[in-house]
Amino acid sequence: ARIQASPIENLNAGAEFCYQRSKAATKDSNTAILANLGYSFADVAMAPSLTVDYTRLSKNWNAMLEDITPADIANVLFPNTNVQCIGATVAAKPMTDLSASFRFAALRSVKELSAFANDWATYTMDGNKRDLGKEYDLHFAYDYTEDVQFGLMGGLFTPGKAFAPVNRKNATQVIGSMKVTF
């Protein structure tokens, strides 16, 4: 179920609820909740915008929908399940062909977890804590031509108290990209 509205000019609001049903017997329901509110300052220099959002993916959510990404590094570290995020994004166009955005995300687990693994590591967690951490992302996109775009993205993830002390190391990334459209 999804609702999207623009109650006043330049203000957009949305909410979405998703339910997954599976044959596997689980105690918890598989749900996702997304909500956002954004305002664009269309008549101001650099066309800034501000968006706040909330995402909640239940403990047994099947992460088949990878476009539900609370934050860049968190999407790589965590499976997109058992997480809730409050985020804010500020975006602007400092030049005609350049867009920039900054995103802050505070992540928390829905249910306590004692450990989790991804493709390259297993993390020990403090099962009594649910604060997964905070992320700061900066994105730039330069439209070189109508068909070619260059991108630069940088991020910092600071682990929260849910990580055992041995696993509380910051994660950073810088990614450059080029997109060519035919």
C-alpha positions in Angstrom: 0.0 0.0 0.0 1.4 3.4 -1.0 0.3 7.0 -0.7 2.0 10.0 -2.2 0.8 13.5 -1.9 1.8 17.1 -2.5 -0.5 19.1 -0.2 1.2 22.4 -1.0 3.5 23.5 -3.8 7.0 22.1 -3.5 6.1 19.8 -0.5 6.0 16.1 -1.2 4.9 13.5 1.4 4.8 9.7 1.1 4.2 6.6 3.0 4.4 3.0 2.1 3.6 -0.3 3.8 4.8 -3.6 2.4 3.9 -7.1 3.7 5.7 -10.3 2.6 4.2 -13.7 2.9 6.4 -16.8 2.8 6.0 -20.5 3.3 8.6 -20.5 6.1 7.0 -20.5 9.5 8.2 -17.4 11.5 6.8 -15.7 14.6 7.3 -12.2 13.2 5.6 -10.8 10.2 7.7 -9.7 7.2 7.0 -6.0 6.8 8.6 -2.8 5.6 7.4 0.7 6.4 8.7 3.8 4.6 7.8 7.4 5.1 9.2 10.6 3.7 8.6 14.3 3.7 10.5 16.7 1.4 10.5 20.3 0.5 12.1 21.9 -2.6 13.0 25.6 -2.6 12.5 25.9 -6.3 12.7 29.7 -6.6 15.9 30.0 -4.6 19.5 30.0 -6.1 20.9 26.5 -6.3 17.4 25.0 -5.9 18.1 23.4 -2.5 15.8 20.7 -1.1 15.5 19.0 2.3 14.0 15.5 2.8 13.5 13.6 6.0 12.6 9.9 6.0 12.0 6.8 8.1 12.5 3.2 7.0 11.7 0.1 9.1 12.5 -3.4 7.7 11.3 -6.2 10.0 13.6 -8.9 11.4 12.5 -11.4 8.7 12.2 -9.0 5.8 13.5 -10.6 2.6 15.8 -8.1 1.1 14.9 -8.8 -2.5 14.1 -5.1 -2.9 17.6 -3.6 -2.9 16.4 -0.1 -3.8 15.2 0.2 -0.2 18.6 1.4 1.0 18.8 3.5 4.2 22.4 4.5 3.6 25.3 3.5 1.2 27.8 1.8 3.5 25.0 0.3 5.7 23.6 -1.3 2.6 26.9 -3.1 2.2 27.5 -4.0 5.8 24.1 -5.1 6.9 21.5 -7.3 5.2 18.5 -5.1 4.5 16.5 -6.7 7.3 16.0 -6.0 11.0 16.9 -2.3 10.7 15.2 1.0 11.1 16.6 4.3 10.0 15.8 7.9 10.5 17.5 10.0 7.7 17.8 13.5 6.4 19.1 14.6 3.0 20.0 18.1 1.9 20.5 18.5 -1.9 21.4 21.4 -4.2 22.6 22.3 -7.7 25.6 24.7 -7.2 26.0 24.9 -11.0 23.8 24.0 -13.9 25.5 20.7 -14.6 26.5 19.8 -11.0 24.3 18.4 -8.3 25.3 17.7 -4.7 23.7 16.0 -1.7 24.6 15.2 1.9 22.8 12.5 3.8 22.7 11.6 7.5 21.3 8.3 8.7 20.8 7.0 12.2 20.4 3.2 12.2 19.0 0.9 14.8 18.1 -2.8 14.8 14.4 -3.7 15.1 15.1 -6.7 17.3 18.3 -7.5 19.3 21.0 -9.5 17.5 24.0 -11.3 18.8 25.9 -11.6 15.5 25.6 -11.2 11.8 27.7 -12.0 8.8 28.2 -10.5 5.3 30.3 -11.8 2.4 33.6 -11.0 4.1 33.2 -10.9 7.9 31.3 -12.0 10.9 30.5 -9.3 13.4 30.1 -9.9 17.1 27.3 -7.8 18.5 26.2 -6.8 22.0 22.8 -8.5 22.1 21.5 -6.0 24.7 22.0 -2.9 22.5 20.2 -1.9 19.3 22.1 1.3 18.2 23.8 0.1 14.9 25.4 3.5 14.2 25.3 6.6 12.1 26.3 7.3 8.5 27.3 10.4 6.6 27.2 10.4 2.8 28.2 13.0 0.3 27.3 12.7 -3.4 28.3 14.7 -6.5 27.0 14.2 -10.0 28.4 16.2 -13.0 26.5 16.1 -16.3 29.4 16.3 -18.8 27.0 16.0 -21.7 23.4 14.9 -22.2 24.6 11.3 -22.4 27.6 11.2 -20.1 27.6 11.7 -16.3 30.4 11.5 -13.8 29.8 10.8 -10.1 31.7 10.9 -6.9 30.4 9.5 -3.6 32.0 9.5 -0.2 30.8 8.1 3.1 31.6 7.5 6.7 29.9 4.9 9.0 30.5 5.1 12.7 29.4 1.9 14.5 27.0 2.2 17.4 26.9 0.4 20.8 25.2 -2.7 19.3 28.7 -3.6 17.9 31.0 -5.4 20.4 34.0 -3.1 21.2 36.3 -5.3 19.1 34.1 -4.5 16.0 33.6 -0.7 16.6 35.8 0.6 13.8 34.7 3.3 11.4 34.1 2.3 7.8 34.7 4.7 4.9 34.3 4.6 1.2 35.0 6.8 -1.8 33.5 5.7 -5.2 33.9 7.3 -8.6 31.5 6.5 -11.4 30.8 7.2 -15.0 27.4 6.7 -16.7 27.0 6.6 -20.4 23.5 6.5 -21.9 23.0 5.2 -25.5 
